[in-house]
């Protein structure tokens, strides 16, 4: 989807562009987390899931989740904490 500069988006276009931008910069898991922080009303999670993962295979979704987890795990130093507790 081509992004418009200084033009009005319809509500649906704005949602789609925002999801694309958030997902590209934050990844899928953090995009969902961000959206959940800003939702005060009931959310149609099935519709949101369909928008976020449209055109992706189950394997691609799994690979993205695994990559996110591996990056998060290394940033939390989980392995180092486990090693230290095993040394004690």
C-alpha positions in Angstrom: 0.0 0.0 0.0 1.4 3.3 -1.0 1.4 5.8 1.8 -0.1 9.2 1.2 1.7 12.4 2.1 -0.3 15.1 3.7 -3.6 13.6 2.6 -6.5 12.3 4.5 -6.8 8.5 5.0 -10.1 6.7 5.4 -10.4 5.0 8.8 -9.6 1.6 7.3 -6.6 2.9 5.3 -5.3 4.6 8.5 -5.6 1.4 10.5 -3.9 -0.6 7.7 -1.0 1.8 7.3 -0.5 2.1 11.0 -0.3 -1.7 11.4 2.2 -1.9 8.6 4.4 0.8 10.1 4.2 -0.5 13.6 4.9 -4.1 12.5 7.9 -3.1 10.4 9.4 -1.1 13.2 8.3 -3.1 16.3 7.7 -6.6 15.0 4.5 -8.5 15.4 4.6 -9.2 19.1 5.5 -5.7 20.2 2.8 -4.3 17.8 0.2 -6.4 19.5 1.5 -5.4 22.9 1.5 -1.7 22.0 -2.1 -1.9 20.7 -3.3 -3.7 23.8 -1.8 -0.8 25.9 -4.0 1.7 24.0 -7.2 -0.1 23.8 -9.9 0.8 26.3 -12.8 -0.8 24.4 -13.4 -4.3 23.3 -11.2 -5.5 20.4 -12.0 -7.9 17.7 -8.8 -9.9 18.1 -9.7 -12.2 15.2 -10.0 -9.3 12.8 -6.7 -7.8 14.2 -5.0 -11.2 13.9 -6.2 -11.5 10.3 -4.8 -8.0 9.5 -1.5 -8.5 11.1 -0.8 -12.0 9.7 -2.5 -11.6 6.3 -0.7 -13.6 3.7 1.7 -15.3 6.1 2.0 -19.0 6.5 2.0 -20.6 9.9 5.7 -21.3 9.5 6.5 -17.6 8.8 4.5 -16.6 11.9 6.4 -19.2 14.0 9.7 -18.1 12.6 8.9 -14.5 13.5 7.9 -15.5 17.0 11.0 -17.6 17.5 13.2 -14.8 16.3 11.5 -12.4 18.6 11.9 -14.8 21.6 15.6 -15.4 20.8 16.3 -11.7 20.6 14.4 -11.0 23.8 16.0 -13.9 25.6 19.5 -12.6 24.7 18.6 -9.1 25.7 17.4 -10.3 29.1 20.6 -12.3 29.7 18.6 -15.3 30.6 21.4 -17.7 29.7 23.9 -15.9 31.9 21.5 -15.9 34.9 21.0 -19.6 34.5 24.7 -20.2 34.3 25.3 -18.2 37.5 22.6 -20.0 39.4 24.1 -23.4 38.3 27.6 -22.4 39.5 26.3 -21.7 43.0 
